[in-house]
Amino acid sequence: MNFNHYIVFDFETDGVDPYTCQPTQLAAVAINGRTLDIYDNDIFDSLIRPDDMSKVSDEVLAFTHIDREKLEQAPSKSEVFNNFQVYISRYSRNNTKYGRPIPAGYNIKGYDMTIIDRLCQEFNK
């Protein structure tokens, strides 16, 4: 039986290439690994201020329904990623890699996990 929790997460970005896009939002929800119940009262959701706002097109903002002004005032990528790590750590069973939550989501293998890997490298995590 699985005792690990799941973290279902998704990025919104300013492009389609996971190796070069800028994340603009990160949202996640935790799921109990034994009951598959969602922890409704503990949802992670944050806009992310891009490093270069000039690269964020109006078309992307219309598609993702993100307001440019709110995005300019959003927390930095570093701050959001640190907060996301704290969120994930609440669902770790122990301090080993075997107790970590299981990442889940639509297209995470080909897209979102690539962004996570980039952020880990960028912030030495």
HELIX and SHEET records of a PDB file:
HELIX    1   1 MET A   53  LYS A   55  5                                   3    
HELIX    2   2 ASP A   58  THR A   64  1                                   7    
HELIX    3   3 ARG A   68  GLU A   72  1                                   5    
HELIX    4   4 LYS A   77  SER A   89  1                                  13    
HELIX    5   5 LYS A   97  GLY A   99  5                                   3    
HELIX    6   6 ILE A  108  ASP A  112  3                                   5    
HELIX    7   7 MET A  113  GLU A  122  1                                  10    
SHEET    1   A 4 ILE A  38  LEU A  47  0                                        
SHEET    2   A 4 PRO A  23  ILE A  31 -1                                        
SHEET    3   A 4 TYR A   6  THR A  13 -1                                        
SHEET    4   A 4 ILE A 102  ALA A 104  1                                        
END                                                                             
